[in-house]
Amino acid sequence: MAALAGGLAVLASLTLLAQSKIFHKTPESEEYVKAKERLKLPEPAYDSKVSIEKAILLRRSKRDYRDEPITLSQLSQLLWAAQGITEWRYGFRTAPSAGATYPLEVYVAVREDGVEDLPPGIYHYLPKTHELELVKLGDFSRELMRAAIDQEWVGSAPVNLVINAVYERTTRVYGDRGIRYVHMEVGHVGQNVYLQCISLGLACVVVGAFYDEEVKRIVGGVGEPLYIIPIGVPVEPWKL
């Protein structure tokens, strides 16, 4: 009952946020929106019953997912694996970054009934506070699929991570060579997501074929899209 009540509270807060943006333009309501547009994620776990060796052994791309949601805790864990903070003094993250420039931004496209207790929409992950920032409400999974050249798994997955790169954060330090560093970094992030999926009993595939401008329009974030990562419960479970 407590979990249900918590989920209803999240839904009510985010729905009220969207309504406030549409119907109310007073300074007071704008302050209210700013106070309500972020959702604190559950704390990530730092251990698992699945060894790193086992996860590496099983790592595969899977494109067929069950028509069922993932949990908010699973989403929290995946985002932490992608870009979570692991050292608070210097802000180091789960994936290495050239000069700790951290050019990547992670967005989450949630399908209708894609994540338990979370309305469909586009969200932005904030690593420093481990929060989700609402970009816009709505199910954009089919639009994202069309932008990804009609790859069905993008449309059928309950969740898609969209990883964008703000190249200037790295190239202003390393010049043009920074471009390759950014591409190396997004590869590290992709592998982290793969391995975390194994641990959670989920599956994913990294997608690099899409129309960049369309993805940017749908996500509405900063930077250039490099990856779309559909994630879901696999039709064929892992043999752990």
Secondary structure by P-SEA (a helix, b strand, c coil): caaaaaaaaaaaaaaaaaaaacccccaaaaaaaaaccccccccccccccccaaaaaaacccccccccccccaaaaaaaaaaacccccccccccccccccccccbbbbbbbcccccccccbbbbbbbccccbbbbcccccaaaaaaaaaccccccccccbbbbbbbcccccccccccaaaaaaaaaaaaaaaaaaaaaaaacbbbbbbccccaaaaaaaacccccccbbbbbccccccccc
